[in-house]
Amino acid sequence: MSNSKKVSFNKVRGYIYVCSEPFLIETKNGIFAIDPYIKENSDEESFEKKFLVGIQVKEMEKNDNDELQIVTLKRSSQKRFIFHTDILREIVNIESGIMERLLKRTDDEIFLESFDFVYDDSKTYLKIGNFNNRLSEYLESFDYLEIEENLIFAAEQKTKIKLLKSFKEELLHSFSINEHDIERVLKKYQGFLPLLIPGINGVAKFQYIVDTDDFATNIIDIQVDNNHDFPNLIELKKEDVQLFKLSEYRNNTCKLTSEFSNAIQQTNIQRNMVAASESDPNRTLVKSFLLIGNLKKEIELHRIEPKIIQMNYNVVKYNNKDCDILTYDKLIERIDLLLSENISST
């Protein structure tokens, strides 16, 4: 007769997922609580995530009230555990079932950093050969588990491609709404920010509040802090913001719209406020990014030669060295580039 047990895994601190309750295994040697956890290791270079499943095994006993409690030992005593086939098989089966469930998480489960796992003790999640009572044969089975890591990597690649496609779709849709919806999408897919915006690396904080003496409070859309170097700021504006007025100011010179010039000034002021709030001199060299407009649409909108629009945009962009201006069409191009690179590698 099979038994199934439903537990949940939730991310609690750093890169650790804890299980809502342990699995209880009763053997001829006693009752054991198998308490699994998941450690997430992120590859900073490629956004890949590797998951390691750890198992804590605790011997249990019943107290006078017939309730289970952990067996405690005297300080000077030593305890020898003998793991026979039944409990070893259970440990490996639970571990393998959790790994299988990790690869089948939905997009919502990935971003909520929480998922359920139903363990059926009659199901073999991973065939690792015939176990016997010798621990050495159990350890040798990890040769097979190393092969499985290639399958896990391939599955993670497919997950990454799926997420990138969802990111692109939702971001394109947010363009027709407003900058607040753009922020919502970027927050949901914030793990991709270091790949899309060069120089961004660290923990993102949304609606970041900056308080400085003698000045009013500033609220920044996104602040990214890697805790070592200077912080990075991201200001978000709408995708349909017109960057240049329709007529030239002089030959080869475009007139900036007030919305574009004001956004640049706002971003520069924010950077100055954050620098003023820092007590560490090493963190006063703040870098800011302004996401605004669509250069492709801008060129289509004007009757001015495309090369004139492009030149004026480049002059504005590269003469604001501490404010990196990035249009949303360029952001989409970078997502497409990541998609093409990852699809070709699968």
PyMOL commands that set and color helices and strands:
alter all, ss='L'
color gray80, all
select helices_A, chain A and resi 85-103+107-112+135-140+142-175+179-188+190-196+258-277+281-283+295-301+306-318+328-344
alter helices_A, ss='H'
color red, helices_A
select strands_A, chain A and resi 4-13+16-19+23-27+30-42+49-62+68-70+114-120+203-210+218-225+232-236+244-250+253-256+287-291+323-326
alter strands_A, ss='S'
color yellow, strands_A
deselect
rebuild
show_as cartoon
